[in-house]
Amino acid sequence: MSSHKLTTLAAGQKSIATAAIEALASQLRGSILDERDAGYDEARAIWNGMVDRRPGLIIRCADVGDAVSAVRFARDHELLVSVRGGGHGIAGNAVCDGGLMIDLSQMKSIRVDAAARRAWVAPGATLADLDRETQAFGLVVPTGINSTTGIAGLTLGGGFGWLTRKFGLTLDNLESVEVVTADGELRRASETENPELFWALRGGGGNFGVVTGFVFRLHKLGNEVFSGLVVYPMSAAEAVLKAYRQALEVSPDELTCWAVMRQAPPLPFLPAEWHGKEVLILAMCWCGDMAEGEKATARLRSIGKPIVDVVSPHPFTGWQQAFDPLLAPGARNYWKSHDFAELSDATIGLLTGAIGRLPGPECEVFMAHVGGAAGRVAKDATAFPQRSSHFVMNVHARWREKSDDQKCIGWARELFEAARPYSVGTAYINFMPADEGDRVRQAYGASYQRLAELKRRYDPSNLFRMNQNVTPVAGRRAA
């Protein structure tokens, strides 16, 4: 690393002596980068192509000691600090302008104890990394639906996907963590050790420190799921969604089905004449016995007259990666999200109308159905705000050219505002973009006040503020 001075936007024009940075570098197994170093641009690039921030320094951590040193350096010099795991968050909070970026993406170690059904996971691991290790033993952690997502951010914000109804949220399967808090100390948190911190970390996002290790409970799954897509023309969407809504009322926990509306990508199983046309897709996954899958999905698959039905047994790891090509890094992305207690007729009408005004071929709306095991956890057991069976709407604007920013973001915001009267107020923190800081209190609902009190205890100066930020309550730090 070349000699330089670090300027942070957060603390004004502050210079840090080269000697201090060199002293830090001597403590690390990993590396330090600034804008003059090879690898700097690669390290600061994340999934959302809209984010183009330039940290003053990047510490690429190789181990827990590096993370401790990085937090202490940021604390001592009062720096703006961001933390990168997988770099997949829509808000782009993994990267800061001018401050210190703590990069955990090189820390990918995973250890599976198949007999105990436990896995220790480092914070740089992706869902694909975790699936590969656990599936070698026919085991699984319930996670999300895009395998390039980082396990750290997903878990701290919630984590839901194809297995949530059967096995709960990702954070529901978390048994303990190691975390570097704002005072630079490494702590262990679990139900019995620092339990209040453990409560906050399960849903509180990056507000409470840098997690350097997760211990997850594993579940028996096998290597196949009965899964796939049923595709309909948008002209049938309202009728199909109403029948879909009814079918979900009696669906067992092993069955998850989400609705996606977009222009049809050039999928090999879709007739060419449908490529680029608006479609409704029911994406479903049965995680029970394969022989029962056909029967369990029959009601959903018998709705209307689909263009194509490609639901069948698939390797679980393959199904987990099925949507990766549509979510590859580099595009410009903007999301808006609501939680709904029900999928009402009015909401269905809004959704289908919005698809008629899609601003681009990669834009979409999906409705995720969350409940089952996740809905049977007590609402105050973790900081995750919404435990009732519910639908999560994500309006996903995705495009390539900066000149299309206004129309794509505008489309997402318009649908979001129109749907607000039908929502329950809470929101999935991991789906909130960078411009929704004023929504955090409402999004957390009843959990917010307790989070704010714990924020005062563990991070009274708000060192960790590059996130959907919970502001420490006023007053002295608790003992």
N, C-alpha and C positions, 0 to 999 in steps of 0.2 A: 504494500500500500504506500502510495506517495504521501509526503508530508503535506499537511493542509490545515485549514481551520474549519471548524464545524459551526455553521450558523443555524439557529433554530428560530422558526417563526413563532413558536409557542412562548418562548421566554424573551422575546425581543432580539436585538442584534447581540448575540452572545458568542464570544470566541473561546474555544477550548485549546489550550496549549498542546502542541504536537507531543510534548513529553507525556502528557496525561493519556493521550490516545495510544502512544507507544507502550506505556505501562500497562494499559488494558490489554493490548494485543499480546503482550508477553504472558498473560494469564490464560489465554484461550487455546483450546485445541482446534477450534474452528478458525474462521478468518474474518477480517474487517475489510469492507469495501467502501470507497467513496467514488464520486462521479468520474475520477480519472482512471479507475481500475477496470481491467477486463473483467467481464461478468457482472458489472454494476447494472447495466440495463436489463440483462436477463433476470437478475435477482429482484428487481423492482417491478417487473412485468407480472401481472396477475390475470385471472380469468376474464374479468370484465374489461374489455378494451377501452371503455370510456375513462378509465382511471390512469392518469399519467402524472404521478407525483414523484418528486425527487428527494429522497431522504438525504440528510447530511452525511449520515453514516449508516451502513448496514452491517450488523453482526450476524454472521452465518454460524449458528451454534452447532457444535458437534456433540455436546453432551449437556447434562444438567448443570455442571459447574459453569459452563459458558453462559447459560441462561441466568444463573445467579449473578455472575459478574456483570452481565448486561443490564439487569434491573438495578443493581447497585450503582452502576455508572450513570444511568438515566436519573436515578433519584438524587445522587450527589450533585449532578450538574443541572438539575431541574429542567430536563429536556422533555419535549413532546416525544412520546414513544408510541410506536405501533407494533403489533405482534402478528407475524405471519405463520400460519400453519400450512393449510393447503392453498391459500390464496384464492378461494372460490367465493367468498362473500360478496353479495351484490353491491353492498355499500362501499366496498374498496377500502375498508378500514385497516387492512393488512399493511397498507403503505401510507406513510405520512410525508408531508412536505417539510423539508428542512431539519427534521429531528432525527431520532434514532429508530431504525427499524430492526426489531429483533426477529430474525428469520429462523424458524424451527424446521423448515421444510427438508433439511438434510437428516433429521432425526426420525428414522423410519422403522426402527427395530420393533419386532412383534414376537412375543413368546406365548405359545399356547400350551396350557396344561390340560390335555384332553381328559385325563382321569378326574380332575377336579372341576372340569368345565369352566375354566377361567382363562382369560387372555390379558397379558400386560402389553400395552400399546403405547408407543412413543408418539409425540404430538405432530410429527410431520407425515405420518402415515395417511394414505388415502383409503377410501372405502374399498377400492380394488385390492390394495395391499392387504387389508384386513380380511376380505373375503377369501383371497388366495390361501392365506395361512389357516383360517378356521375351517374352510371347506375341505382341506386335506384330511380332516378328521370327521367330516360330515356334521360339523357344528357351525353356528352362526351367531353374530350379533345383529339385531335388527337395526338397520341404518336407513339411508336415503335411496334415491333412485338414479343418481348420476355418479358413476364410480370414480370420477376424478375429484370429487369433493374431499376435503380434508376431514378426518375424523374429529379433530379438536374443535373447530368452530361448530360443526354439526352437533356434537354432543352438548357443548356448553349452552347452545341455544334451544335444544330440544331433540331433533332428529326423528323424522317419521318417513315411512316408505311402505314397501310391499308387505312387510312382516309386522308392522306396528299393531294391527288389530289382534294378532295372535300372541306377540311377545312384549308389547309395550313400546314406548319411545326408547330411543337410544339411551337417553339419560336415566330411564327407569332401570336399565341393566348395568348401570355404573355402580361398582362396589366401593371404590376408593380412588383418590387422585393424589398426586404429588404436585404442589403448586408453589411457585415463588411469589410471595405477596409483595406489596409495595414497599415494605421495610427491608426487602432484600433477603428475607428468611425463607428457607424451604420448609414447607409444612405438609403434613399428610392430613387428608380430610376423608372422613367416612361417617357412617351412622354413629360410630362410637368415639371417634377422634375428631375434634373440631367440627361437631355436627352442624352448627349454625353456618359455618363456611361451606360445608358440603351441601346443605340445603340451597344456599345462594348460587353455588357453581352449577347446580342442575337447573338451568334455565336463565341464569343471570348473565350469560354471554361472557365477554372478556373483561367484565368490570372488576374482577376480584383478584387478578394476578395472571401469571404465565404458567399454565399447566404443562408439566414436563413428563407426566406419565399417567395413564388411565388403567384401571383394572376393571374389566368387564366380565359379567356373568354370561356364559355361552348356553345356547340351546341346541338340541338335536334337531336337525332338519333333513339330512341326506343331501344328495347332490342335484336333485331335480325338483322343479316346481311346475305345476300345470298353469301355463301363462300364455299371454299373447294379446292380440288386438282384434277388435271387431270394428269395422269402419263403415260409416253411413254418410250419405249425402247430407249437406246442411239443411236441405228442404225438409228432412225428417227429424231435425234435431229437437224441436220442442216436444214432439210426441215421444221420442226415444228417451229424452231426459226425464219426462214424467214417469215413464215406465221404469226407468233406471232407479229413480227415487223410491218407488214402491218396492222394487226387488231388494234394495239394500235394507229395508226394514226387517227382513227375515234372514239376512245373510249371516252365516256363522263366522266366528272370528278368523277362521282359516282363509276366508275369501276377502280380498280387497279389490275394489274396482274404482278407477278414477276416470273422469271424463275430460277429454282434450279437444279443443276446437281450434282449427288453424287451416291454412292451405296445405293440401296433401303434398308431402315431400315425395321425391321419385323413388319410392320404396319398390323393390323388385317384385313383390307379391301384389302390388296394386296395378290394375289396368292402366296403361299409359294415358288414356283419355281422362283419367282423374288427376293426374299429376298437376299441381298448381291450382286445383279447385278447392273451395271450402268444404271441409268435412268435419264430422264429429267422430271421435275415436273413443271407444270404451277400452281402456287398458286394464286387464285383470290378472290377478295372480292368486292361485290356490296353493297354500303351503301345507296341505294335509296329505293323506295317502293318495298316491297317483290314481289308483283305481276309483277313488271317489271324486276326482277332479271333474270328470265329464259330467257327472250327475250334479255336482255342486254349482257348476257354472251354467247349467242348462237354461235356467230362467232368464239370466242376463243375455245369453246368446240367442234366445228365441225372440227377442224384441225386434219388431219390424222386419225390414228386408235390407240386410247389410250389403254393401258392395263386396266385402270380403271378410272372412272369418279365419284367422290364423292362430287360434288358441289350441295349444297342444303341450305335451311335456317338453321342457327345455332345461338345460343345465342352469342352475341358479346363478352361477357367475356370469353366464352369457346373458341372462335376463337382466341382471343388475347393470350390464353395460349396453343394453339395447338402445338406450336413448343418448348415449355418449356422442354419436356423430352429429346429432342435432344441437348439442350443447358444448361443442368444442371451444376452447379458449380463443380470444382475440377479437370476437365481435363486440359491438357496443350493445349493452344490456341495461334495461331499466324495468323494475318490478313494482307493482302495487298489489297489496294483499288485504283481504278481509277474512274474518271468521264468521260463519253463518250457523245458526242453530238448525236450520232446515233449508232445503233447496226449494224455495217457494216458486209459484207460477210467475210472480213478478220478477224474481231474480233470473229465472230461466229466460224470460222475455228480454231482459237487459243483455244477458250474455249472448244470445243468438243474434240480437240486433247489432251488437258490437262486432261480431265476426263479419258482418256485411260491410264493415268500414275498416277492415284491417289495413294498416298503413304500409305493410310490407310482407313478403313471403315467409319470413321467419318468425313473425309475431304470432302469439297464441294466448289462449286462456285455458287454464286447467282448474278443475275442481277435484281436490283430494278429499276422500272420506276418511276421517280419523275417529276412532272409537274403540270398541272391543276392550282389550286388556288395558290400553292407554286410558280409557274412560273410567276404569274401575280403581284407579289410584286416587287416594284422597286429594282434594283440591289444594290443601295446604301442605302436602307431603314434600313438594319441591317448589321451586320458584316458577316453574312452567305455568302459564296463566290460565289455560283453558282445558279442563278435564272432561267436560261434557262431550258426548258424541256430537261431532260437528263436521262441517265442510270448510275447507280452506280454499279460498279463491286466490289464485296467483295470476295476475295480468302480466304477461311476459312480453314486453316490447324488445325486439332484437333486430339489429340492422347493422350495416357495414360502414356507411358514409356519415361523416359528421354533419353534412348538410341536411341529413334527415332527422337530426336530433329533435327539432321542435315538433314535427308531425308525429313521430313515434312516441315521444314522452307525453305529448298532449293527448294522444289516443288513450294511453294507459291511465292518465289522470282523470280524463272524462268518464271512463267506465268506473273507476274507483269512486268518484264522487256520486255518480248515479246510484251505485250499489250501497252506499253508506247507510241509508235509512233501513236497510234490511239486515245489517250486520249486528253482531252482539258487542262490538267495541274492542274486544281483545284482538291481538294479532300475533302472528308467528314472527318473532324477532329476527330470525335468519332471513326472512323475506322482505324486510324493510330496507328501502334505499337510504342513501346518505342524507337526503333532505327531509327526513321524518323525525328528527330529534325531538320536536315538540309533541310527538305522538307517543313517546316512550311510556310516560306515566299511564296513559289510558291503555296502551297495549298490554302492560303487565297487570292491569286491574288490581285485584286485592293484594297481589304480591308486592306491589311497588313500595309501600311504606316500610315493610320489613327489609327489603333490599336496600333502601336508602339508609336505614339505620346500620345495617351491616357494612355498607360502603364506608360510613364514617369510621367504623371500627377497623376495617382492614385497609382502607385507602382514603384517609381523610383529606389528602391534598389532591385527590383525583388524578393521580399519575396515570392510571389506565382510563383514559377518556376517549381514545380512538375506538369507539364502539357505539352501540345504541345506548347512550350513557345514562346511568343512574347517578344522580347528583347526591353527594353525601349530605345527610341532614346536618343542620347547623348545630354547633356545640362542640364540646371537648370530645376527644377520642375516648371511646369506652375502654375500660381496663381489660 
